[in-house]
Amino acid sequence: MSAGPADVGARVVLRRRLPDGVLSDVLGHVEQWSDGLVRVRTRTGTVEVAEADLVASKRVPERRVPERQ
């Protein structure tokens, strides 16, 4: 995994395994990464992911803001 506790505040994508075994991605900004829990603020709300459920993680670039003409 390339993202971790030092990435609080950064935009990341996390791949997690749900209880039924399906993989799901979470994209947003890390608000907290400690005590085995990752809290990510997404466009639709806050998601908490247990570190034990993480399959992969990485930092991603900030969203580009389209230029106004």
N, C-alpha and C positions, 0 to 999 in steps of 0.2 A: 504494500500500500504506500502511496506517495503522500497522502495527506495524514495529518495527525494532530495531536494536541497543540502544537505550535501554530496551527493554521486557524485559530480562533479569529474571526473577522473576515476570513478569506472566503471566496466563492468556491464551492466544491461540488463534486458529484459523488454520491455514495451508492454502492450497489450492496443491497442487503438481501438476506434470505428470510422470507416470511415463514410463519409457522407451518403453512401447508407445503413448503419447499419451493415455492415460486420465487424467482428473483425479481426485485423491484428497485428502481433507481430513485434517489432523492437529490434534487438540485437546489442549491441555495447557499446562504451564508452561515458559517458555523458561529453559533452563539456561545456554545459551551462544549468542551471535550474533556471530561474528567470523570473519575470514579466509574469507568466502564460504560459511560453514557455519552452520546453525541446528540446535541440539540441543534437543529438546522432550521433557520427561518427561510421558508420558501415563499413564492409569490402568493400562495393561498393560505398560509398559516405556518405554524411551528410543528416540526416533526421530531420526535425523539427516537433514536436508534440505539439499541444495545451494541456495544463494541463486539460482543460475541457473535452477533448476527451479520457483521460486515464481511463481505466477500472481497471487495475492492474499494478503493477511494483514491481520488486525485483532485488537485487544484485545477480549476478551469478559469479562463479569462472572464473578466467582467462583461456584461452585456453591452453591446455597442448601442449607442444612442444615435438614431438617424439624424443627419444634419437637416436643419430647416432651410428651405430656400426661399 
